[in-house]
Amino acid sequence: MKISSQGLQAFTQTALTLNITQAAADLGLTQSALSQRLAALEKDLEVTLFIREPRGLKLTEAGHKVLRFASLNQKVEEELLFELKGHAQELAGTFRFAGFSSVLRSVIIPALVPFLRKHPGVHIDFQSYEMFELPDVLKSAKADLAVMDYSLQKKNILEETLGHEEYVVIESAKQETPVDLYLDHGPEDNATESFFREQGKAPEFYRRSFMGDVYGIIDGVEAGLGRAVMSKHLIVNNSKVKLIKGYGAYKRPVVLHYFEQPYYSRLHKSILKELQDKAPKFLKP
């Protein structure tokens, strides 16, 4: 059995948008034509690829597998075409990297700057998410690599630990700061809660305020808006904040995750090696 290229294209676009109307418009098809291609693909594969829910489409487990296959198929095709055009010794292509804001900006991007300068044909789509969103981003093939501050330990997902983030408590070095107010990204950010749970001596009561991302938190601490639990490597040279002493060491791993598959492009392997070699030094305070 051969997978229809038209069916795979229709499926991929629908999986990315999870919206029949939008996917049909993107492909220049009528909704009826798109639906027919999807139905034919499901019939050929003998699986259900989408579940229709009140809020829209949702990929099934089989759908996730087919989407990862489609992504891999596209990358193999891109690599082959590039080599056939006489660029076998060069690296080029698009790679998608998802992570959380503190490590993405302070570790991943700086670690890959020399690589990107050396290979101008490579484009990396860096995507920032909240931690709780990253497993679904990886599962839905929106990213080729995802970095998290814990190990997923899921079947068919490979992991590489780049190092550890050490967390400390900080407050403004110059402004008067409320001692019971802690700044976090948003309601789902558990850095403060996890830190105090590990210490075994959490404050009896503390308030929370949300600053959007890690750099908003640092700005807020500098301005005296509150204290924060913060990655030490992000503030080591910041004279506007000071460490609150008396807490034990608390570290969380920085772990790359990617799906196990029969083939990895040269670009994928090169980026993985570059991160293994270069990223750890950026995590050291």
Secondary structure, 3 states (H helix, E strand, C coil): CCCCHHHHHHHHHHHHHCCHHHHHHHHCCCHHHHHHHHHHHHHHHCCCCEEEECCEEEECHHHHHHHHHHHHHHHHHHHHHHHHCCCCCCCCEEEEEEECHHHHHHHHHHHHHHHHHHCCCEEEEEEECCHHHHHHHHHCCCCCEEEECCCCCCCCEEEEEEEEEEEEEEEECCCCCCCCEEEECCCCCCHHHHHHHHHCCCCCCCEEEECCCHHHHHHHHHCCCCEEEEEHHHCCCCCCEEECCCCCCEEEEEEEEEECCCCCCHHHHHHHHHHHHHHHHHCCC
